[in-house]
Amino acid sequence: HPRRGRCSSHMPRWGQRALEQRVVEIVGEEPLDISQELGYTASSSSSAPAASASDEGPADGSSEKGRGQIVPKDGQRGLVLGWLPSLSVYLVQTFDGDVARVPEERLRECHLPAPPEQDGVDVAFSPFSQRMEVFQEDLAAVLQARHYAVVQLCSKPEHRQAAAAALEKNEEWSGEFPEFEADTMGRSFADNKVAWMNPQDADPALVQCAESLLYLSDAAGSVSHLLGFTMGGRSGLMAQTASSEDEKKQLAIP
């Protein structure tokens, strides 16, 4: 695919498996077993029926009865969390939040930063500790080079849709003042509206967003000393979205 020209295979080094801790693409659309090692369940958008209770797995327990599965899209990207030598598979968390067992031949490496015509992602984040050190190293390198980074989070589509629906119900929006608008958020303050979120009073879907960003802020804070300051914690959660034409008039800055 012309937009995936940065994906490739590579040789193992330092005794690791070839794709450990890497950003990868899944090849093909055959079902994959959900990881039970990390206690995950499949998102509703990617789930497939679990194996029949009458299906007999191998005697070595490599495929448990009743295991759930996901049906990935060809080229679906994710993060390799580790290698299971007993089953000869990788544990991969997809960008859609599923954690699956994937054979090595079903994976190819993807290099970040991604080109702008793809999605412009610089680094990808998973809250699982297995990949935390790699994420922090990658994030620090990008921030030192250009002072901002586009971070891909792993979240389930139904969670993202629920969060968007919850924001549509919010009535406490305000306009953005240009002096508070960061370059990385764009300078189109007249077209946007913002709202501070209180996780204690928020919709459960927004609480999930807050938890994901809390994990991210903790991880990012660990590299702040490399940028010349010490990060004490996240200040709050602000939502930003586009304004309708009527809202632009109501929220217009004098």
C-alpha positions as CSV (number, residue, x, y, z in Angstrom):
1,H,0.0,0.0,0.0
2,P,1.6,3.4,-1.0
3,R,0.7,4.9,2.4
4,R,2.4,2.1,4.3
5,G,5.8,2.4,2.7
6,R,7.5,2.8,6.1
7,C,6.5,-0.6,7.2
8,S,9.2,-3.3,7.0
9,S,10.8,-6.4,8.5
10,H,14.0,-6.3,10.5
11,M,16.5,-8.5,12.2
12,P,16.5,-9.3,15.9
13,R,19.2,-7.7,18.1
14,W,20.5,-7.9,21.6
15,G,18.8,-11.3,22.1
16,Q,15.3,-9.9,21.7
17,R,12.6,-11.2,19.4
18,A,12.5,-9.2,16.1
19,L,9.3,-7.2,16.9
20,E,9.4,-6.8,20.7
21,Q,8.4,-3.3,21.8
22,R,7.7,-2.3,18.2
23,V,4.8,-0.5,16.4
24,V,3.4,-3.1,14.0
25,E,0.7,-3.7,11.4
26,I,-1.3,-6.9,11.4
27,V,-1.3,-8.8,8.1
28,G,-4.5,-10.4,6.9
29,E,-8.0,-10.5,8.4
30,E,-8.1,-14.1,9.9
31,P,-9.4,-14.1,13.5
32,L,-6.9,-13.8,16.4
33,D,-7.3,-15.1,19.9
34,I,-7.8,-12.5,22.6
35,S,-5.1,-12.3,25.2
36,Q,-6.1,-13.8,28.6
37,E,-2.7,-13.0,30.1
38,L,-3.7,-9.3,30.5
39,G,-7.4,-10.0,31.2
40,Y,-8.7,-8.2,28.1
41,T,-12.0,-8.6,26.3
42,A,-12.6,-7.6,22.7
43,S,-14.2,-4.4,21.6
44,S,-17.7,-4.9,20.1
45,S,-16.6,-3.5,16.8
46,S,-13.9,-6.1,16.3
47,S,-15.2,-9.2,18.1
48,A,-15.9,-12.6,16.6
49,P,-17.9,-15.4,18.2
50,A,-15.9,-17.4,20.8
51,A,-14.9,-21.0,20.0
52,S,-17.6,-23.5,20.7
53,A,-17.6,-25.1,24.1
54,S,-17.3,-28.5,22.3
55,D,-14.1,-27.5,20.5
56,E,-11.2,-29.4,21.9
57,G,-7.9,-27.5,22.1
58,P,-4.4,-29.0,22.0
59,A,-3.3,-31.0,25.0
60,D,-0.6,-28.4,25.8
61,G,-3.3,-25.8,26.5
62,S,-2.2,-23.4,23.7
63,S,-5.8,-22.7,22.7
64,E,-8.4,-22.7,25.6
65,K,-12.0,-23.7,25.0
66,G,-14.3,-20.7,24.8
67,R,-11.6,-18.2,24.0
68,G,-12.9,-14.9,22.4
69,Q,-11.4,-13.6,19.2
70,I,-11.0,-10.4,17.2
71,V,-11.2,-10.0,13.5
72,P,-8.6,-7.4,12.6
73,K,-8.5,-5.3,9.5
74,D,-5.6,-5.9,7.2
75,G,-3.0,-3.3,8.1
76,Q,-4.5,-2.6,11.5
77,R,-1.8,-1.1,13.7
78,G,-0.8,-1.7,17.3
79,L,2.0,-2.1,19.8
80,V,3.9,-5.2,20.7
81,L,3.8,-5.7,24.5
82,G,5.8,-8.9,24.6
83,W,6.5,-12.4,23.4
84,L,5.0,-15.6,24.7
85,P,7.6,-18.3,24.1
86,S,5.3,-21.1,25.3
87,L,2.8,-20.3,22.5
88,S,5.2,-18.7,20.0
89,V,3.0,-15.6,19.6
90,Y,3.3,-11.9,20.3
91,L,1.0,-10.0,22.6
92,V,-0.2,-7.0,20.6
93,Q,-2.4,-4.2,21.7
94,T,-4.2,-2.7,18.7
95,F,-4.9,1.0,18.4
96,D,-8.5,0.0,18.9
97,G,-7.7,-1.2,22.4
98,D,-7.8,-5.0,21.9
99,V,-5.0,-7.2,23.1
100,A,-4.5,-10.3,21.0
101,R,-2.1,-13.2,20.5
102,V,-0.5,-12.7,17.0
103,P,1.9,-15.1,15.3
104,E,5.1,-13.5,14.0
105,E,4.2,-14.1,10.3
106,R,1.1,-12.0,10.8
107,L,3.1,-8.9,11.7
108,R,5.3,-6.3,10.0
109,E,7.0,-3.4,11.7
110,C,5.7,0.2,11.2
111,H,8.1,3.1,11.8
112,L,7.0,6.3,13.6
113,P,6.7,9.2,13.1
114,A,4.1,8.4,10.4
115,P,4.0,10.6,7.3
116,P,1.4,13.4,7.4
117,E,-0.6,11.9,4.6
118,Q,-1.2,8.8,6.8
119,D,-2.0,10.3,10.2
120,G,1.0,12.2,11.4
121,V,1.4,10.2,14.6
122,D,4.8,10.6,16.3
123,V,4.6,8.1,19.2
124,A,2.1,5.5,20.3
125,F,1.1,5.0,24.0
126,S,-0.2,2.0,25.9
127,P,-0.7,2.1,29.7
128,F,0.7,-1.4,30.1
129,S,4.1,-1.2,31.8
130,Q,5.7,-3.7,29.4
131,R,6.3,-0.9,26.9
132,M,6.5,2.2,29.1
133,E,10.3,2.7,28.9
134,V,10.3,2.5,25.1
135,F,7.4,5.1,24.9
136,Q,9.2,7.5,27.2
137,E,12.4,7.3,25.2
138,D,10.5,7.9,21.9
139,L,8.5,10.8,23.4
140,A,11.6,12.5,24.8
141,A,13.3,12.3,21.4
142,V,10.4,13.9,19.6
143,L,9.9,16.6,22.2
144,Q,13.6,17.5,22.2
145,A,13.5,17.8,18.4
146,R,10.4,19.9,17.9
147,H,8.8,20.7,21.3
148,Y,5.4,18.9,20.6
149,A,4.3,15.4,19.7
150,V,1.2,13.7,18.3
151,V,0.5,10.7,20.5
152,Q,-1.7,7.8,19.5
153,L,-3.6,6.2,22.3
154,C,-5.1,2.7,22.3
155,S,-8.8,3.0,22.9
156,K,-11.9,1.0,21.9
157,P,-14.1,2.5,19.2
158,E,-17.2,2.2,21.3
159,H,-15.5,4.1,24.1
160,R,-14.6,6.9,21.7
161,Q,-18.1,7.0,20.3
162,A,-19.6,7.1,23.9
163,A,-17.3,10.0,24.8
164,A,-18.3,12.0,21.7
165,A,-22.0,11.4,22.5
166,A,-21.4,12.6,26.1
167,L,-19.7,15.8,24.9
168,E,-22.7,16.5,22.6
169,K,-24.9,16.6,25.7
170,N,-22.6,19.1,27.5
171,E,-24.1,22.6,27.8
172,E,-21.2,24.4,29.6
173,W,-19.1,25.6,26.7
174,S,-17.1,28.8,26.3
175,G,-15.1,30.4,23.5
176,E,-11.3,30.2,23.4
177,F,-9.2,33.3,24.0
178,P,-6.5,33.6,21.4
179,E,-3.8,34.3,24.0
180,F,-4.5,30.9,25.6
181,E,-4.5,28.9,22.4
182,A,-1.4,26.8,21.8
183,D,0.2,26.4,18.4
184,T,-0.3,22.7,18.6
185,M,-4.0,23.0,19.0
186,G,-4.3,25.4,16.0
187,R,-5.0,29.1,15.9
188,S,-8.7,28.9,14.8
189,F,-10.1,30.0,18.2
190,A,-13.2,31.5,16.6
191,D,-14.2,28.1,15.3
192,N,-13.7,26.1,18.5
193,K,-15.3,25.8,21.9
194,V,-13.9,24.4,25.1
195,A,-15.1,23.1,28.4
196,W,-13.3,22.0,31.6
197,M,-14.3,18.5,32.6
198,N,-14.8,17.4,36.2
199,P,-14.2,13.7,36.3
200,Q,-16.2,13.3,39.5
201,D,-19.3,14.7,37.8
202,A,-18.7,13.5,34.2
203,D,-20.3,10.8,32.1
204,P,-18.6,7.4,32.6
205,A,-17.2,7.6,29.0
206,L,-15.5,10.9,29.8
207,V,-14.1,9.4,33.0
208,Q,-12.4,6.7,30.9
209,C,-10.9,9.5,28.8
210,A,-9.6,11.2,32.0
211,E,-8.1,7.9,33.2
212,S,-6.3,7.4,29.9
213,L,-4.9,10.9,29.9
214,L,-3.8,10.5,33.6
215,Y,-1.7,7.5,32.6
216,L,-0.3,9.4,29.7
217,S,0.5,12.5,31.9
218,D,2.3,10.3,34.4
219,A,4.4,8.7,31.7
220,A,5.2,12.1,30.1
221,G,6.1,13.6,33.4
222,S,8.9,11.2,33.8
223,V,10.8,12.7,30.9
224,S,10.1,16.4,31.7
225,H,13.6,16.8,33.3
226,L,15.1,16.2,29.9
227,L,13.2,19.3,28.6
228,G,14.5,21.5,31.4
229,F,11.6,21.5,33.9
230,T,9.9,19.2,36.4
231,M,6.4,18.2,35.8
232,G,4.3,18.0,39.0
233,G,1.1,16.5,37.5
234,R,-1.8,17.2,35.2
235,S,-3.7,20.4,35.9
236,G,-7.0,19.3,34.5
237,L,-9.0,18.0,31.6
238,M,-10.3,20.3,28.9
239,A,-12.4,19.2,26.0
240,Q,-12.2,21.1,22.7
241,T,-14.5,20.7,19.7
242,A,-15.8,22.6,16.7
243,S,-18.5,25.2,17.1
244,S,-21.7,25.4,15.0
245,E,-22.5,28.6,13.2
246,D,-25.0,29.6,15.9
247,E,-22.5,28.8,18.7
248,K,-19.8,30.9,17.0
249,K,-22.2,33.9,17.4
250,Q,-23.1,33.1,21.0
251,L,-19.5,32.5,22.1
252,A,-17.9,35.3,20.1
253,I,-15.2,37.1,21.8
254,P,-15.9,40.8,22.2
